[in-house]
Amino acid sequence: MANEMVTLATSGGAVRLPRALLTTLVENAEAGYRKMAWGGVELGGILLGKRGEGPEAAVTITEAPGSACEHEFGPSFHLSARDVEGLATQLAEVGAGKVVGYWLTSSRDLSLTAETAAILDRYFFQPWQVVLVLLRGRNVPTKVCVYRGGPGKRVGSAGMLVEEVLAAAEGEEELGNLAVAAATNAPVAETTPAAAAEAGPVSEAGATWGSLAGQGTRPPSNASFYASVQHREAVAVLERGIRARRGVMLLVGEAGTGKTAVLEALRDRLAESHAELSVLRNPRLSVDELFEHLAYDLHLQATNTRKVAVLFALQQRAARLAEAGQTLAVLFDDAHLLDRELLLEIELLENIETRWGKLLQVVLSGRPELHKRLGESEHLGLRQRVSLQARVGPFDAAETRSYALHRFVLDGLQADQLWEPGFDAELFRLSQGLPRLINTLCDHVAEEAGRRGESRWTPALLREIAG
């Protein structure tokens, strides 16, 4: 049994590893997930083994030593500059001939982030090399996904339940791809129907560019969040603050910079880490409507939805969660539009405090005008309660291109089949790096090109659309 091999088929060739090694990796993923009461410290490392002859020959994995991660950007396996230096040293000590790939665990999805893809491009660039991703989340059976291919050409199998992989190994079956997703250096997520059904809305975009162009299919929406460095750091900073019970936190950025997408990604992270939360998207509520929203959204056992009853039920819920090592959070979108009365109520809500610290965590997300609002004398108390702040801004030219490529991958398209030279540079100039404008411009270009029967997206068409 210890030497029994599991075979996973991919479009780039078979991948084989000992059953015992796969079991150990699953145990590592689950141990990392349980390491914090909040759910998840993600792990990763290198894969050692050998491969046969030919570009599509089977790769056999024999060992999976871990790599160091300071978790500078939260519990995810996101390597800092020092971590990357350590990885390079580890690879040099092992010797390139033995390295067959990379592995990592995730508590979110089976996609490859842009940061991970950059590391793969630098150190694991051979087309036959393997990337093994293990997904372990709350109430989610562990899944495995295998990628093969070089930079810009990686393809990944759909997520497979590990228990089914092991069961198939016992029956000496070879597991084929359930689905294959074409990948570039942008994140690629599993595309099974189950994954799409489980996913929550994260994207700022509407219709996909692929559907507008008569190509492609709608991706699972949890893959739509583009994890740029600044957006990923914003999620990590806010998540750490909520876990540490820091009280009031800010997320600030100009219109169209992706603040709502950050809140959605944060919501998904918190949902996987035993935290309860409410998201308030309408800043124009009255005080009574605020407490009614909290009562219904958090399913509070209040005798009615009046302020006193909801406050009492809210305090009881928060205290019970704190005793269990969990927390309660409320996320306010467009917080710069909150009126005076609501801001005063938020300040009073922050008085719910015990020996565990602040029982209610509040994230205020808004435009830079939020600073001006909190700077008013009547809100000085709330301003003094702000414990940390995250910022997001427009993309630079490289990030604009990466974001657009990410959306193309999700829509099942290839940029080099649509873009005329210079399109991405013009897109950056006209959008000023704002994700919302990038989406809008590309949506309109796809629509107009389809209407005219044109197969290429040109800078001239983009300028015409932008007016």
NORZI-V691569 format. One record per pair of residues at least 4 apart in sequence whose ideal C-beta (glycine too) atoms are under 7 Angstrom apart, sorted by the first residue. I is the first residue (numbers start at 0). J is the second residue. Records with the same first field share a line. If there is no record, write none. Layout:
# NORZI-V691569
I: J + J
This chain:
# NORZI-V691569
0: 18
1: 19
2: 17
3: 17 + 18 + 168
4: 15 + 16 + 17 + 18
5: 15 + 16 + 18 + 21 + 164 + 165 + 168
6: 13 + 15 + 173 + 174
7: 13 + 14 + 145 + 156 + 174
8: 13 + 173 + 174 + 175 + 176
9: 14 + 145 + 147 + 154 + 156 + 176
10: 154 + 176 + 179
11: 55 + 126 + 127 + 147 + 148 + 154
12: 55 + 56 + 57 + 58 + 127 + 147
13: 57
14: 58 + 60 + 129 + 145
15: 57 + 59 + 60
16: 20 + 21 + 60
18: 22 + 165 + 168
19: 23
20: 24 + 60 + 63
21: 25 + 161
22: 26
23: 27
24: 28 + 63 + 102 + 133
25: 29 + 133 + 141 + 161
26: 30
27: 31 + 42 + 104
28: 32 + 104 + 133 + 135 + 141
29: 33 + 135 + 141
30: 34
31: 39 + 40 + 41 + 42 + 104
32: 38 + 39 + 106 + 135
34: 40
35: 39 + 40 + 74
36: 273 + 324 + 325
37: 242 + 272 + 273 + 274
38: 106 + 137 + 271 + 272 + 273
39: 74 + 106 + 271 + 272
40: 70 + 74
41: 74 + 75 + 76 + 103 + 104 + 105 + 106
42: 65 + 76 + 103 + 104
43: 66 + 68 + 76 + 102 + 103 + 104
44: 63 + 64 + 65 + 66 + 102
45: 64 + 66 + 89 + 90 + 98 + 101
46: 60 + 63 + 99 + 100 + 101 + 102 + 129 + 131
47: 61 + 62 + 64 + 93 + 97 + 98 + 99
48: 58 + 59 + 60 + 61 + 99
49: 59 + 99
50: 56 + 58 + 99 + 127
51: 56 + 57
52: 56
54: 126 + 127
58: 99 + 127 + 129
60: 99 + 129
63: 102
66: 85 + 86 + 89
67: 82 + 85
68: 76 + 78 + 82
69: 79 + 81 + 82
70: 74
71: 79
72: 77 + 231 + 232 + 235
73: 235 + 238 + 239
76: 103 + 104
77: 114 + 231
78: 82 + 83 + 86 + 118
80: 84
81: 85
82: 86
83: 87 + 118
84: 88
85: 89
86: 90 + 122
87: 91
88: 92
89: 93
90: 98 + 122
93: 97 + 98
99: 128 + 129
100: 123 + 128 + 129 + 130 + 131
101: 119 + 123 + 130
102: 131
103: 132
104: 133 + 135
105: 109 + 132 + 134
106: 135 + 136 + 271
107: 267 + 268 + 271
108: 134 + 188 + 189 + 221 + 222
109: 132 + 134 + 142 + 144 + 158 + 188 + 189
110: 186 + 187 + 188 + 222
111: 115 + 116 + 130 + 146 + 186 + 187
112: 116 + 186 + 226
113: 117 + 184 + 185 + 186 + 226 + 227 + 401
114: 118 + 228
115: 119
116: 120 + 184 + 185
117: 121
118: 122
119: 123 + 130
120: 124 + 150 + 184
123: 128
124: 149 + 150
125: 149
126: 148 + 149 + 152
127: 147
129: 145 + 147
130: 146
131: 143 + 145
132: 144
133: 141 + 143
134: 139 + 141 + 142 + 158
135: 139 + 141
136: 271
137: 271 + 273
140: 160 + 162
141: 161
142: 158 + 159 + 160 + 161
143: 159 + 161 + 164
144: 155 + 156 + 158 + 189
145: 155 + 156
146: 153 + 154 + 155
147: 153 + 154
148: 152 + 153 + 154
150: 184
151: 183 + 184
153: 182
154: 179 + 180 + 181 + 182
155: 180 + 182 + 187
156: 176 + 177 + 179
157: 176 + 177 + 178 + 189 + 190 + 191
158: 189 + 191 + 194
159: 163 + 164 + 174 + 177
161: 165
162: 166
163: 167
164: 168 + 174
165: 169
166: 170
167: 172 + 174
177: 191
178: 190 + 191
180: 187 + 190
181: 408
182: 187 + 408
183: 404 + 408
185: 401 + 404 + 405 + 408
186: 222 + 226 + 405
187: 408
188: 218 + 219 + 221 + 222
189: 194
190: 194 + 218 + 219
192: 196
193: 197
194: 198 + 219
195: 219
198: 219 + 220 + 221
199: 220 + 221 + 267
200: 220 + 263
201: 220 + 221 + 223 + 224 + 260 + 263 + 264 + 267
202: 220 + 223 + 224 + 260
203: 257 + 259 + 260 + 434 + 435 + 438
204: 223 + 406 + 438
205: 442
206: 210 + 211 + 442
207: 211 + 215 + 217 + 409 + 410
208: 212 + 406 + 407 + 410 + 412 + 441 + 442 + 445
209: 214 + 215 + 216 + 410 + 411 + 412
210: 215 + 217
211: 442 + 445 + 446 + 449
212: 412 + 445 + 448 + 449
213: 449
214: 411 + 412
215: 410 + 411 + 412
216: 411
218: 222 + 223 + 409
221: 267
222: 409
223: 409
224: 260 + 263 + 264
225: 230 + 402 + 405
226: 230 + 231
227: 231 + 394 + 398
228: 232
229: 233 + 391 + 392
230: 234 + 257 + 260 + 261 + 391
231: 235
232: 236
233: 237 + 250 + 261 + 389 + 391
234: 238 + 261 + 264 + 265 + 268
235: 239
236: 240 + 387 + 389
237: 241 + 248 + 250 + 265 + 362 + 389
238: 242 + 265 + 268 + 269
239: 243
240: 245 + 248 + 386 + 387
241: 269 + 274 + 326 + 328 + 360
244: 326 + 355 + 356 + 357 + 360
245: 386 + 387
246: 349 + 357 + 360 + 361 + 384 + 386
247: 349 + 361 + 363 + 381 + 384 + 385 + 386
248: 362 + 386 + 387 + 388
249: 363 + 369 + 385 + 388
250: 258 + 261 + 362 + 364 + 389
251: 365 + 367 + 369 + 388 + 390
252: 256 + 258 + 390 + 391 + 392
253: 366 + 367
254: 366
255: 433 + 434 + 435 + 436
256: 391 + 392 + 393 + 433 + 434
257: 261 + 391 + 434
258: 262 + 364 + 391
259: 263 + 332
260: 264
261: 265 + 391
262: 266 + 278 + 330 + 332 + 364
263: 267
264: 268
265: 269
266: 270 + 276 + 278 + 330
267: 271
268: 272
269: 274 + 276 + 328
273: 325
274: 325 + 326 + 328
275: 297 + 320 + 327
276: 328 + 329 + 330
277: 293 + 296 + 297 + 329
278: 330 + 332
279: 292 + 329 + 330 + 331 + 332
280: 332
282: 331 + 333 + 334 + 336 + 337
283: 336
284: 288 + 289 + 292 + 341
286: 290 + 306 + 340 + 341 + 344
287: 291 + 306
288: 292
289: 293 + 341 + 344
290: 294 + 304 + 306 + 309
291: 295 + 304
292: 296
293: 297 + 299 + 309 + 313
294: 299 + 301 + 304 + 309
297: 316
299: 309 + 312 + 313 + 316
300: 312
301: 308 + 309 + 312
302: 308
303: 308
304: 309
305: 309
306: 310
307: 311
308: 312
309: 313
310: 314
311: 315
312: 316
313: 317
314: 318 + 351 + 358
315: 319
316: 320 + 327
317: 321 + 327 + 351 + 358 + 359
318: 322 + 353 + 358
319: 323
320: 325 + 326 + 327
321: 326 + 353 + 355 + 358
326: 360
327: 358 + 359 + 360
328: 360 + 362
329: 359 + 361
330: 362 + 364
331: 337 + 362 + 363 + 364
332: 364
333: 365
334: 363 + 364 + 365 + 369
335: 365 + 366 + 368 + 369 + 372
337: 341 + 342
339: 343 + 377
340: 344
341: 345
342: 346 + 378 + 381
343: 347
344: 348
345: 349 + 361 + 381
346: 380 + 381 + 384
348: 359 + 361
349: 357 + 359 + 361 + 384
351: 358 + 359
352: 356 + 357 + 358
353: 358
363: 369
365: 369
368: 372
369: 373
370: 374
372: 378
373: 378 + 381 + 382
374: 382
378: 382
379: 383
380: 384
393: 431 + 432 + 433
394: 398 + 399 + 402 + 432 + 434
395: 399 + 432
396: 400 + 424 + 427
397: 401
398: 402 + 432
399: 403 + 423 + 426 + 427 + 430 + 432 + 437
400: 404 + 423
401: 405
402: 406 + 434 + 437
403: 407 + 423 + 426 + 437 + 441
404: 408 + 414
405: 409
406: 410
407: 412 + 413 + 414
412: 417
414: 418
417: 455 + 456
418: 422 + 423 + 456
419: 455 + 456 + 457 + 458
421: 425 + 458
422: 426 + 456 + 457 + 458 + 461
423: 427
424: 428
425: 429 + 458 + 461 + 462
426: 430 + 437 + 440 + 461
427: 432
429: 440 + 461 + 465
430: 436 + 437 + 440
431: 436
433: 437
434: 438
435: 439
436: 440
437: 441
438: 442
439: 443
440: 444 + 461 + 464 + 465
441: 445
442: 446
443: 447 + 464
444: 448 + 456 + 460 + 461 + 464
445: 449
446: 450
447: 451 + 460 + 464
448: 453 + 456 + 460
456: 460 + 461
457: 461
458: 462
459: 463
460: 464
461: 465
